Amino acid sequence: MTIRLEVGIGIAALVATVLAARVLLEGALFIGESLGLSDLFLGVMLGVGTSLPELATALAATRRAETDLVVGNVLGSNLFNSLGVAGFAIVVGPGSLQSIDRSILVVMVGAALVAGFFAITGRRIVRWEGAVLVMAFVLMAALSV
């Protein structure tokens, strides 16, 4: 393949991704308004959907006992999403956190601290600790409805 063809494919893929993201967002907002769901809850659910590839990678790495890959995948993805994506979005169009209830922020920060504690103690996260983190996510999602 030539460089021009590769660049053309890359641009076409980028355009398709942006258009698909727009359709997904508009569809989610339409369904959310129809069901009376909050924008915050819809954002959480869209975030879950976009994180499914990371989940699949983590599960595959766990089966192969590649724990460093699991930790790197989770940390890398979350750091990039939190700092890179959120930072870029804020540069493009600043927003506010007024619609986020304080209790949701407390659960989110608490879950991050608990996850860090779990990772430091024994340098591994066992099943019951994973279940605690999943319950924290469910609580945060329930509070965002």
TORVONU-13582 format. One line per 5 residues: their letters; for each residue x, y, z of N, C-alpha, C, O. Coordinates in steps of 0.001 Angstrom, whole numbers, padded with zeros to 6 digits, m for minus. Layout:
REM residues N
A) X:Y:Z:X:Y:Z:X:Y:Z:X:Y:Z; ...
This chain:
REM residues 145
MTIRL) 000825:m001190:000000:000000:000000:000000:000871:001256:000000:001964:001275:000566; 000377:002270:m000628:001104:003527:m000664:000749:004378:000553:m000244:004139:001241; 001578:005357:000787:001337:006251:001921:000035:007017:001724:m000715:007214:002680; m000237:007445:000510:m001484:008176:000250:m002705:007330:000578:m003665:007813:001178; m002658:006071:000182:m003786:005184:000464:m003953:005003:001976:m005072:005040:002488
EVGIG) m002849:004808:002680:m002904:004646:004137:m003469:005893:004810:m004306:005793:005708; m003015:007061:004379:m003514:008320:004946:m005002:008465:004632:m005778:008887:005490; m005397:008124:003427:m006818:008192:003048:m007673:007269:003888:m008755:007652:004332; m007197:006057:004109:m007929:005109:004954:m008014:005643:006384:m009061:005546:007023; m006917:006202:006881:m006914:006765:008234:m007906:007902:008383:m008629:007973:009376
IAALV) m007945:008791:007403:m008888:009917:007450:m010324:009415:007356:m011197:009880:008088; m010567:008466:006456:m011917:007899:006325:m012350:007217:007627:m013503:007343:008038; m011434:006500:008274:m011752:005838:009542:m012052:006860:010627:m012964:006666:011430; m011290:007945:010654:m011523:009002:011640:m012883:009655:011429:m013619:009878:012389; m013218:009960:010189:m014523:010552:009877:m015643:009594:010266:m016637:010014:010858
ATVLA) m015494:008307:009939:m016515:007316:010292:m016673:007205:011804:m017791:007060:012299; m015568:007272:012542:m015629:007190:013999:m016370:008387:014584:m017201:008228:015478; m016074:009575:014087:m016738:010785:014583:m018233:010728:014271:m019055:011048:015130; m018589:010328:013059:m020006:010224:012696:m020720:009160:013540:m021839:009384:014002; m020081:008018:013739:m020686:006963:014550:m020864:007419:015997:m021878:007110:016623
ARVLL) m019889:008149:016528:m020006:008669:017893:m021179:009630:017996:m021909:009622:018987; m021359:010452:016982:m022475:011410:016972:m023817:010681:016953:m024735:011038:017691; m023925:009661:016108:m025165:008886:016027:m025430:008168:017352:m026566:008133:017825; m024388:007601:017945:m024535:006922:019235:m025007:007893:020309:m025914:007572:021077; m024404:009071:020372:m024781:010062:021376:m026223:010520:021187:m026987:010576:022150
EGALF) m026598:010846:019957:m027973:011292:019695:m028976:010188:020012:m030038:010459:020573; m028652:008953:019658:m029538:007835:019965:m029688:007614:021458:m030791:007380:021952; m028559:007690:022185:m028612:007512:023641:m029421:008620:024298:m030212:008354:025203; m029234:009857:023853:m030005:010964:024425:m031493:010816:024127:m032322:011105:024991; m031845:010376:022934:m033246:010166:022585:m033867:009078:023462:m034960:009254:024001
IGESL) m033169:007966:023599:m033681:006867:024434:m033760:007308:025888:m034733:007012:026581; m032730:008020:026351:m032719:008499:027739:m033858:009442:028035:m034496:009338:029082; m034127:010373:027113:m035250:011294:027305:m036568:010540:027293:m037472:010856:028066; m036682:009547:026422:m037917:008755:026350:m038168:007988:027637:m039315:007821:028049; m037091:007517:028278:m037224:006731:029506:m037085:007575:030766:m037243:007060:031873
GLSDL) m036792:008859:030613:m036658:009737:031771:m035359:009552:032534:m035320:009786:033742; m034288:009135:031855:m032993:008927:032502:m032169:010211:032451:m032307:011011:031526; m031322:010396:033440:m030487:011594:033482:m029335:011482:032485:m028928:010385:032103; m028821:012640:032074:m027669:012669:031177:m026459:012020:031832:m025664:011365:031158; m026315:012197:033136:m025202:011601:033857:m025265:010075:033779:m024254:009421:033526
FLGVM) m026445:009514:033995:m026602:008065:033918:m026281:007568:032512:m025618:006544:032347; m026752:008294:031503:m026463:007905:030127:m024962:007954:029849:m024426:007087:029160; m024296:008957:030378:m022844:009037:030213:m022133:007858:030855:m021175:007321:030299; m022610:007458:032033:m022018:006300:032709:m022220:005045:031861:m021291:004254:031700; m023412:004857:031322:m023687:003669:030519:m022897:003685:029205:m022421:002642:028758
LGVGT) m022757:004859:028587:m021941:004946:027379:m020479:004665:027710:m019764:004052:026917; m020041:005112:028876:m018680:004817:029318:m018452:003327:029503:m017386:002809:029169; m019456:002636:030037:m019357:001181:030189:m019211:000542:028812:m018369:m000333:028609; m020031:000983:027879:m019981:000409:026534:m018640:000626:025858:m018131:m000271:025185; m018066:001800:026028:m016778:002062:025387:m015621:001391:026122:m014518:001306:025581
SLPEL) m015854:000915:027342:m014809:000227:028101:m014851:m001288:027929:m013996:m001987:028472; m015803:m001799:027204:m015894:m003247:027026:m014664:m003856:026352:m014292:m004974:026708; m014009:m003178:025391:m012768:m003759:024858:m011686:m003922:025931:m010952:m004910:025925; m011587:m002961:026847:m010621:m003095:027940:m010984:m004272:028843:m010105:m004989:029322; m012281:m004465:029070:m012721:m005599:029882:m012352:m006915:029209:m011864:m007832:029868
ATALA) m012579:m007013:027916:m012232:m008232:027180:m010727:m008485:027239:m010294:m009624:027416; m009937:m007436:027091:m008483:m007576:027167:m008062:m008016:028562:m007198:m008880:028710; m008672:m007423:029585:m008333:m007791:030968:m008692:m009242:031256:m007926:m009955:031904; m009852:m009682:030777:m010246:m011079:031000:m009309:m012048:030287:m008923:m013072:030851; m008946:m011727:029055:m008021:m012596:028311:m006659:m012645:028992:m006055:m013712:029093
ATRRA) m006175:m011503:029456:m004881:m011468:030134:m004933:m012204:031465:m003962:m012852:031855; m006056:m012110:032161:m006204:m012806:033441:m006159:m014316:033235:m005517:m015032:034004; m006829:m014793:032211:m006802:m016240:031921:m005388:m016735:031652:m005062:m017885:031949; m004555:m015878:031095:m003182:m016266:030769:m002198:m015896:031882:m000984:m016002:031705; m002725:m015465:033020:m001920:m015081:034189:m000954:m013944:033878:000149:m013901:034424
ETDLV) m001355:m013032:033013:m000558:m011853:032664:m001074:m010662:033471:m001681:m009745:032919; m000827:m010685:034772:m001396:m009662:035657:m000860:m008270:035364:m001582:m007285:035516; 000401:m008176:034946:000946:m006856:034624:000206:m006231:033455:000000:m005018:033427; m000196:m007046:032493:m000957:m006542:031360:m002325:m006036:031803:m002804:m005021:031297; m002954:m006734:032742:m004258:m006309:033257:m004126:m004948:033938:m004899:m004032:033659
VGNVL) m003152:m004821:034827:m002964:m003563:035555:m002604:m002435:034591:m003148:m001335:034692; m001699:m002701:033666:m001315:m001682:032688:m002478:m001264:031813:m002630:m000080:031513; m003303:m002214:031399:m004465:m001923:030570:m005469:m001064:031325:m005954:m000062:030798; m005778:m001446:032539:m006762:m000708:033333:m006239:000681:033683:m006942:001673:033490; m005022:000760:034191:m004470:002062:034561:m004275:002959:033345:m004618:004141:033375
GSNLF) m003723:002389:032275:m003498:003184:031074:m004785:003718:030495:m004866:004888:030121; m005788:002871:030420:m007074:003293:029870:m007718:004363:030737:m008198:005373:030224; m007732:004150:032033:m008367:005116:032926:m007599:006431:032985:m008206:007502:033007; m006282:006360:033012:m005496:007591:033023:m005701:008380:031737:m005872:009599:031775; m005684:007692:030601:m005878:008405:029345:m007281:008992:029269:m007450:010143:028867
NSLGV) m008289:008208:029652:m009661:008729:029610:m009837:009901:030569:m010463:010900:030216; m009296:009789:031761:m009467:010844:032757:m008693:012099:032397:m009212:013209:032513; m007459:011928:031964:m006613:013088:031724:m006626:013530:030267:m006796:014716:029984; m006451:012604:029352:m006378:012955:027939:m007712:013340:027340:m007871:014437:026806; m008669:012437:027431:m009977:012687:026818:m010704:013824:027531:m011191:014755:026888
AGFAI) m010777:013749:028851:m011475:014811:029599:m010759:016145:029418:m011409:017177:029249; m009437:016135:029452:m008689:017379:029259:m008934:017987:027893:m009145:019194:027781; m008910:017166:026849:m009155:017669:025500:m010577:018205:025376:m010798:019260:024782; m011547:017472:025942:m012937:017925:025877:m013117:019267:026581:m013878:020116:026117; m012430:019458:027680:m012538:020714:028423:m011869:021859:027658:m012346:022993:027695
VVGPG) m010765:021562:026967:m010117:022589:026146:m011040:023018:025015:m011134:024204:024699; m011720:022052:024407:m012622:022348:023289:m013854:023105:023767:m014254:024085:023137; m014456:022677:024854:m015662:023337:025362:m015796:023145:026851:m016312:022120:027295; m015337:024121:027650:m015389:023974:029108:m016812:023713:029609:m017784:024240:029068; m016908:022907:030629:m018205:022587:031211:m018140:022717:032717:m017135:023162:033271
SLQSI) m019208:022328:033369:m019244:022406:034823:m019688:021070:035387:m020239:020232:034673; m019445:020882:036662:m019839:019660:037356:m021057:019894:038233:m021296:019134:039171; m021829:020929:037943:m022965:021261:038787:m024042:020179:038768:m024761:020016:039754; m024169:019436:037666:m025222:018432:037584:m024855:017136:038308:m025696:016252:038471; m023590:017026:038744:m023156:015821:039449:m023364:016024:040936:m022805:016942:041535
DRSIL) m024169:015165:041520:m024457:015230:042944:m023192:014913:043745:m022376:014092:043326; m023039:015550:044871:m021858:015352:045716:m021717:013888:046155:m020598:013391:046285; m022832:013199:046383:m022754:011805:046830:m022116:010905:045764:m021417:009947:046095; m022356:011214:044489:m021743:010430:043418:m020233:010653:043408:m019464:009706:043245; m019814:011893:043580:m018380:012185:043630:m017718:011486:044812:m016600:010987:044693
VVMVG) m018407:011449:045960:m017860:010769:047136:m017681:009276:046844:m016656:008694:047200; m018669:008659:046201:m018560:007229:045869:m017420:007005:044879:m016659:006048:045024; m017291:007876:043874:m016236:007716:042874:m014849:007841:043500:m013980:007003:043258; m014642:008877:044299:m013344:009069:044936:m013094:007946:045943:m011981:007427:046030; m014112:007574:046693:m013977:006471:047648:m013599:005168:046962:m012735:004438:047447
AALVA) m014239:004874:045840:m013929:003648:045099:m012491:003666:044595:m011808:002643:044628; m012029:004828:044128:m010644:004934:043662:m009660:004697:044813:m008654:004008:044644; m009956:005269:045976:m009085:005069:047137:m009092:003616:047599:m008044:003052:047913; m010274:003016:047637:m010387:001608:048046:m009652:000712:047053:m008956:m000218:047460; m009798:000981:045751:m009100:000187:044739:m007584:000301:044920:m006867:m000694:044811
GFFAI) m007102:001504:045195:m005678:001686:045446:m005218:000932:046677:m004154:000312:046669; m006020:000980:047743:m005696:000239:048960:m005660:m001264:048685:m004745:m001963:049122; m006661:m001750:047958:m006700:m003176:047622:m005456:m003576:046819:m004885:m004642:047051; m005045:m002736:045892:m003896:m003061:045051:m002587:m003045:045836:m001672:m003815:045544; m002503:m002162:046835:m001261:m002059:047615:m001132:m003216:048594:m000043:m003765:048761
TGRRI) m002228:m003592:049242:m002167:m004658:050246:m002057:m006007:049550:m002958:m006416:048818; m000979:m006670:049778:m000769:m007984:049188:m000414:m007917:047713:m000174:m008953:047093; m000376:m006719:047135:m000051:m006498:045723:m000896:m007337:044779:m000431:m007776:043727; m002157:m007554:045177:m003103:m008249:044308:m004516:m007922:044761:m004747:m007563:045915; m005452:m008053:043838:m006860:m007837:044158:m007547:m009184:044016:m007516:m009805:042954
VRWEG) m008171:m009630:045111:m008838:m010936:045113:m010318:m010757:044800:m010806:m009633:044683; m011018:m011862:044668:m012410:m011824:044206:m013324:m010969:045065:m014117:m010192:044534; m013231:m011097:046369:m014156:m010327:047210:m013876:m008833:047079:m014795:m008019:047172; m012606:m008469:046864:m012276:m007061:046662:m012835:m006573:045323:m013335:m005452:045223; m012747:m007420:044304:m013345:m007088:043017:m014850:m006906:043143:m015428:m006007:042531
AVLVM) m015486:m007769:043944:m016933:m007654:044156:m017273:m006329:044848:m018286:m005708:044529; m016436:m005896:045788:m016656:m004609:046456:m016588:m003469:045434:m017406:m002550:045472; m015620:m003530:044528:m015482:m002488:043508:m016661:m002488:042539:m017133:m001426:042133; m017131:m003665:042172:m018312:m003745:041297:m019534:m003167:042010:m020330:m002457:041394; m019688:m003464:043300:m020817:m002903:044058:m020719:m001383:044150:m021738:m000693:044126
AFVLM) m019495:m000857:044256:m019313:000608:044271:m019763:001198:042944:m020384:002260:042915; m019456:000517:041847:m019891:001006:040535:m021423:000976:040457:m022039:001939:039999; m022028:m000112:040898:m023486:m000224:040859:m024122:000892:041703:m025118:001489:041294; m023550:001168:042870:m024053:002245:043723:m023926:003592:043013:m024863:004390:043042; m022790:003855:042381:m022615:005114:041671:m023609:005227:040505:m024182:006293:040278
AALSV) m023811:004135:039772:m024770:004163:038662:m026182:004396:039175:m026952:005136:038563; m026527:003763:040302:m027873:003949:040864:m028077:005393:041333:m029166:005949:041184; m027042:005989:041892:m027156:007381:042345:m027265:008345:041177:m027792:009447:041331; m026776:007950:040017:m026798:008859:038852:m028085:008818:038063:m028280:009631:037160; m028981:007879:038387:m030260:007801:037661:m031061:009016:038022:m032181:009184:037539
